[in-house]
Amino acid sequence: MSDMSERSPGGPRLREALEGIPSYKPGRPAATGGPVSYKLSSNENPYPPLPGVLESVSAAAASVNRYPDMACTELYAELAERFGVPATHLATGTGSVGVAQQLLQTTAGPGDEVIYAWRSFEAYPIITQISGATSVQVPLTGGAEREAHDLDAMADAVTERTRLIFVCNPNNPTGAAIPRADLERFLDRVPGDVLVVLDEAYREFVRDERVVDGLELYRDRPNVCVLRTFSKAYGLAGLRVGFAVAHEPVAAALRKTAVPFGVSQLAQEAAIASLRSEDALLERVEALVKERTHVLAELRAQGWTVPESQANFVWLRLGERTAEFAERAEEAGVTVRPFPGEGVRVSLGEPAANALFLQVAAAFRKEV
Ligand SMILES: Cc1ncc(COP(=O)(O)O)c(C=O)c1O
């Protein structure tokens, strides 16, 4: 055999598509060492799992020498009943971000385009680039007061090459949600061969009745897929389980692209237990929604312009002063999520954490 060592002096060849991918920045953990510290940087549920959920997880832990049920049979049955959809329309994954990545694998590759609003969920550009497809980012509209999807511009951005559109509703990180009429008008304009993904990671926090539940829209639209997660309202971020609801060809393709045994048995059992304890869980969500109303009102009273949030976080557009605000908050004991040069996203936490954040915001405001 000839000497091949000269053929690859730089080591294994990696896909060019991976060059320059921004890395996903997880929310910083709460600071240690200070008198108190709260993590308001990852849109997590601040409350610990319900007792029944913990018991299910502990019981499942006794069998971690076995692979999980790859078909997620019981979880599918529970989800199908809870949401009134056929089990064949469901596909689970390692968090909804895992399912989102599978959606790209099933629809898009080099030469294809993926449309989404910007700024929106920071994983969209990363997973789009990994797929080899090209991101088409459509700026948010409505200024600091609305920070909303510009659905007309997004529909105008559709070309022959468009394969997938992410609609983040409510939008991370601004919290803005889309009224039913606007979303329906948009869906009517999108060609049927383009998959529209309604990412509803924060659906349980929506209280504005004008905002439609994506599950109502998907039923008679085969090109609509709804993404949901157990990470936020259900408080299972650490277990990595999310799911899609979509018509059969899409759901079946998602199941094909899933990492085998990706959703652990612990995650499956916890998700089932959470669905069965939904009333208790959603009481906690209600407490966070009350906090949201309070925090938004206080911020406005302090003189801030903040968009209406339908999620478990609020958004402050601080521009050049973003990093400074994040530092001040950290010094005071709350870790927030800065997007340098743009603004900070602050998750709603326990009342004491929110109160601390409001103190920081009030002091900062006086200096502006
Ligand atoms: C809009 C949106 N979609 C999806 C996710 C992913 O959540 P997970 O992968 O934990 O389900 C997040 C998490 O921050 C999000 O904000």
The ligand as an SDF file (V2000), in Angstrom:
LIG
                    3D

 16 16  0  0  0  0  0  0  0  0999 V2000
  -37.8260   28.7710   21.9690 C   0  0  0  0  0  0  0  0  0  0  0  0
  -37.1330   27.5830   22.5190 C   0  0  0  0  0  0  0  0  0  0  0  0
  -37.2580   26.4220   21.8900 N   0  0  0  0  0  0  0  0  0  0  0  0
  -36.6530   25.3270   22.3410 C   0  0  0  0  0  0  0  0  0  0  0  0
  -35.8850   25.3690   23.4840 C   0  0  0  0  0  0  0  0  0  0  0  0
  -35.1830   24.1260   23.8730 C   0  0  0  0  0  0  0  0  0  0  0  0
  -35.5710   23.6030   25.0410 O   0  0  0  0  0  0  0  0  0  0  0  0
  -35.2880   22.0740   25.3670 P   0  0  0  0  0  0  0  0  0  0  0  0
  -34.2860   21.5670   24.4030 O   0  0  0  0  0  0  0  0  0  0  0  0
  -34.7710   22.0990   26.7490 O   0  0  0  0  0  0  0  0  0  0  0  0
  -36.6050   21.4010   25.2100 O   0  0  0  0  0  0  0  0  0  0  0  0
  -35.7140   26.5490   24.1680 C   0  0  0  0  0  0  0  0  0  0  0  0
  -34.8500   26.6040   25.3600 C   0  0  0  0  0  0  0  0  0  0  0  0
  -34.3930   27.6040   25.8080 O   0  0  0  0  0  0  0  0  0  0  0  0
  -36.3490   27.6920   23.6710 C   0  0  0  0  0  0  0  0  0  0  0  0
  -36.2210   28.8710   24.2670 O   0  0  0  0  0  0  0  0  0  0  0  0
  1  2  1  0
  2  3  1  0
  2 15  2  0
  3  4  2  0
  4  5  1  0
  5  6  1  0
  5 12  2  0
  6  7  1  0
  7  8  1  0
  8  9  2  0
  8 10  1  0
  8 11  1  0
 12 13  1  0
 12 15  1  0
 13 14  2  0
 15 16  1  0
M  END
$$$$
